[in-house]
Amino acid sequence: MGFCAALCAAWWAASVCAQQAVPLPAAPASSAPAEDSFRFVSDGPKGPGWSRRDEIARKYFHENLPALFERTLVLDGDLPERTGLRWIFTGPHAGFTVELTSSKVSLTERYYDSMGLYEGQGNYPDKTVRDVERQYTGQARTLTVIADAHLAVRVLVNGTQILEAPLLFDVTRHQLQYAAPRTAHDVIAGVLLKPDVKMAEVVIDADRTYQTMLGFGGSPSIPAYAELSDEGKRAYWALLKKYNLLISREYPMGTELKPDLSNLDDLNDATPHYYGDNFPNSEVSSFDYNRHIEKMGGSVIYELWALPKWATEPYTGAPAADGGSGPAREVANPEEYARIVVEYCRKEQAATGAAPLIVGLENEVDQPPAIFDAMATTLRRELDKAGFIHTAIHMADASFMYKGIVRTKDFRKDAAAWQAIDYAATHEYDFQEFMANPDLYDARMKAMHEAAAGKPFLATEICVNDPHYQEPSYRIALAVAQLYHKNLTELDAVGLLYCWTLLDVEQPTFAGSRALLAPERTRGWIPEPTSFELRVLGAYSRHIRKGMKRVSAVSSDGDLLTTAFADEKEETLVMVNRATTARRVTVRGARSPWMEMERTGLEEENEVSAAPDEVIVQPGQIVVLSTMKAQ
């Protein structure tokens, strides 16, 4: 067997060998009506307008594409040889083109949003980042392009998939170009089919209840907040109120702390946190910032990161079981650690009028299980002695859920330590392993839920930091929306916390997935959203208030993700359509008439309107129905 044949045999089950043409079946029958039509004549008049020379006039489809979509062209006849039908999809940063000829299909993706992409030709910067093609045999009659929630684009001919490629960026418009010799008389015509709308039903059962919500929030970079102008600070607090992001999570590096803790909130002693070539976003507390949060009815979660040298001690025991790098040489001194946290609580209460709602054991640090156990029991003892009996403790949170599962199981081995912990918690950066297939993360989330054994769960850091996914697109934000849904339904999460609410960054793609807001220096140092992540989190946070309980909301459609929340007076339903076709939704079981509807999508920024009689959720859209009016 030759090399090529052996290679083909190895992955035949996943894909037909690229060298083999795909035999097309007959085009499937369709009853879908036509949305639009097109007709090209190769030797007809040249297109009107400037700069196209002798090009055949293009066909522009005057629709704005949803975030996810499925579009199909039906051809009236054979595509002549030596010609190509190019279906061009464009968006604000990038685009892709699907070209159909009489024997093959090709797909190219290109970016055009930076001078750095200029390759010495053309009249604008443009760089092809993906170029794939596939031959076929038979007569092409239908061409379908699907941009789906798996962060992919798929191309089908006669209903048979020919190509698939990753697709991270958004596209909003599409057009057709016919490339053919002007010396022949070739005619190609057809129609664009009308997108489908499917029926779905959601049944709410308010008597079936789950977790009680603490709320939503994230972590501010205090130096970035200090950079805001007075107008910017006012705008910042208005945005936090609007989006109901009222949990502030501090996780400052403690390496610069003085033994007397006099510099807990000294901006001059902030520990730099370097992100690539960005200026440092330092770690430090701010009682003034927390005072604003408390005044707005919010809460503070405090968790140290690295400890000062004087709060550690030598260690010669076994290493951490959750992935620590070898035997620990220095570990936390539980007594000094507890002293730091208790003193922080005193200063916080004196400055703001309230102690932290929750304190965490230590952020993203690997300590041996015995040390974590001692930190938990010692901290609980010292908090109680100091009168902070209502300040809860969440477990030391790992960067990844798979490590969080191990940590949770380790804590449960010590009954006293497990009793001292009020909340299970972990970051969820390993979700990025499953960005294109979020349902595969369910098993890991269910394992975490089982390990937590009834403790309420906090998702302490959610964001995208993998450079492969740092595209500030709505498509990426929609993948994170699925993670929010899964946290609420698989883990019964009581709080969802984005990594950074505010970050000062130079590199915009990094900012687009890492932070909700950034200071905009060109407009007077005011905060502005870095991407679609703020609006997508807001689709949940704006109508789900502290104290609401999640109630049962069962969808008849696996691609219509639903969560519902209620208290004694209000009720909210959140629906995420991750399908490529719209859903006409019937809702049953609501206790009261809905007062307002909020739409979030590629074009809709938490757009509020009166609740309609008929609810249609477009592909990739998030629709919220609620009896309360959002801020």
Secondary structure, DSSP 8 states (H G I E B T S, - for coil): --HHHHHHHHTTTTS--TTS-EE----------EEEEEEEETTS-B-SSSS-TT-B--EEE-----SSEEEEEEESS---TT-EEEEEEE-SSEEEEEEE-SSEEEEEEEE-S-GGG--S-SSS--EEEEEEEEEEES---EEEEEEETTTEEEEEETTEEEEEEE--S---EEEEEEE--TTS--EEEEEEE---EEEEEEEEEEEEEEEE--EEEEEE-HHHHHHS-HHHHHHHHHHHHHTTEEEEEE----TT--TT-TTTT-GGG-B----TTS----B---HHHHHHHHHTT-EEEE---S--GGGEEE--S---SSS-SSS-SEEE-HHHHHHHHHHHHHHHHHHHSS--SEEES-BS----HHHHHHHHHHHHHHHHHTT-TT-EEE--B-SSHHHHHHHHHHHHTSHHHHHH--BEEEE-GGGGGGTT-GGGGHHHHHHHHHHHTT--EEEEEE----GGG----HHHHHHHHHHHHHHHHHS-EEEEEEEEEE---S-HHHHHHHEEEEEEGGGTSEEEE-SSHHHHHHHHHTT--TT-EEEEEEESSTTEEEEEEE-SS-EEEEEEE-SSSEEEEEEE--SS---EEEEESSS-SSEEEE--SSEEE-TT-EEEEESS---
